[in-house]
Amino acid sequence: MTALVTTVLILQALSFINGGVFLAFTTMVIPALRGARDPHAAATVMRDVNVRAPRSIFMVPFLGAPVAAIVAGILLVTGGAATAAAPWVIGAIAASLLAFVVSVTVNIPWNDRLERERGQETIWTEFSRVWARANAVRCALSIAAGAAAAVSLI
C-alpha cells in the first residue's frame, strides 16, 4: 500500500465521519432546537455544544480530514505518475477543503456571534437559519469527499 493510498483511505474515513456528524445536526439537532418553545433554551444548548465540540474527539476528524487532504495533494503532485484515480483524489481533496472552509468562514463565526450576543436571543432565528444552511453544505461536501476518495480506491 502506497503512502497516497493510505492517506486517501484516511481522508475517506475522516470525511465520512464528518459528514455523519454534520448530517446528525442537519436532520435532528437543529430541527429539534428550532422546535423548542423557548429560543433562549435552544441558544443555550447550542452554546454548550459549541463549548464542548473543540474539546472533544470530534476535533480528530474535523482537523484530520483537511490535513489528510493536503497531504494527499502533496503526495499526488510529488508522486509523478498520473493515474486514472487522480481526478477522484483531486475531487476528494477539493470537497474536503471546501467543507473546512465553510466551517471556518460561516459556522464557527456564527458560533462566536451566538456566544457574543448572549442575552439577545432574537439572534437565534437568524443563527439557526444561516448556520443550518452552511452545515448542510459542509455535510454534502464531506460526504462527497468520502465518496470521491472511495471511488479513487476502486
N, C-alpha and C positions, 0 to 999 in steps of 0.2 A: 504494500500500500504506500503510495507516494505521499509526500507532505501535503500536496494540493488536495488529494482525495480525502485525507484525514481532516484537513481544515474545512473542506466543503461539507463533510459529514457533521462536524461540529456546528458549522453555520446552519445546516439544515435543522438539527435538533434544537438549537437555541432559538431559531426563528419560529419554529412551530410552538415552542413553549411560550414565547412572547405573544404569538398570535392567539393562543389559548387563553392567556391571562386577559388580553385586550378584548377577546370575544366575550369572556365572562362579564366584563364591565359593560360592554355594549348591549348584551342581551338580558342581563339580570340586575347588576348592581345599580347602574344609573337609572333604569326604569323604576326600580324599587324606590330609590331615593326621590325620584321625581314624583312618585305617587304618595310620598309622605305628606301627611296633613300639615306638618309643621316645617316650613322651609329652613328655619333655624336648626332644627334637629338634623335635617338632611345635610346642611352645610357643615355642621359639627362632625357628623360621621365622616364626611369626605375629608375634612381637615385631619381627622385622626388617621385615615388611610394614607394621606399624603405625608404624615409624620412617620408612619410605620414602614412604608414602601422602601425608602432609601436605606433603612436599617435591616432589611430582610434579605433572604436568599434570592428574592426577585432580582436583585442587582446583578447576579451572575449572568442570567440570560440577557437582561436589559443592556448591560455594558458588553457582555461577551459576544453577542451577535455582531455589533458593528466592528469590534476588534477582529473577530474571525473574518468578516467581510474584507477588511483592509488587508489582513494577512493573505487571504485568498487572492486578492487583486495583485499583491506584490509577487506571490508565487506564480500566478498566471503570466504576469509580464516578464518575470525573470526566468521562467521555465523554458522559454524559447520555442517549444513545439506547440504549434496551433493544433487544437483537437476539435472534433465535431461538437464536443460538450462546451467549448468556450463561450458561445452565446448564452447558454443556460447559466453558466457560472457568472458571467457578467450580469445577467438579469437578476440572479440571486443577490449579488453584491449590491447592485443599484437599489433593489427593493429594500434590502436590509438597511442600507444607509439612509434611504428616504424615510423609512419608518422612524429611525432615530432622530432625523432632522425634524419631523413632525412633532415628536415628543419634546425636543428641546426648544422649539420655536413656538409651539402652541400649548400643549398640555402642561408642561412644567411652569411656564409663565402664568397660565391661568390658575394653577395650584397656588402659586405665590400670591397672586392677586386675591384669591379667596382667603388666604391667611391674613394678608394686609388689611383687607376690608372686613375684618371680624366685627360683628355687631351691626353690619349693614347688610342684612340678609336679603335685601332686594337684589343683590348680586347673584343669588343662587339660580334664578331662572336663566339669566344670560350665561352664567358659568356652565350650567348643565347642558344648554343647547350647543354652545361653541365647543366645549370640552368633549362632549359625546360625538359630535361630528368628526373632530380630529382623531378621537380614539378609534372610530370606525375605519378611518383612512389608514391609521397605523396598524390596525388589526388586519385589514386586507393586504397591506404591503408585507407584513410579517408572514402571513400565510403564503403569499405569492413567492416570497424569498425562500421559504422552506420547500415549496413545491418545485421551484426552478432548480434549487440545489439537488433535490431528489431526482429530477429528470436528468440532470447533468451526470449523475452517477450510474445511469442505466446503460 
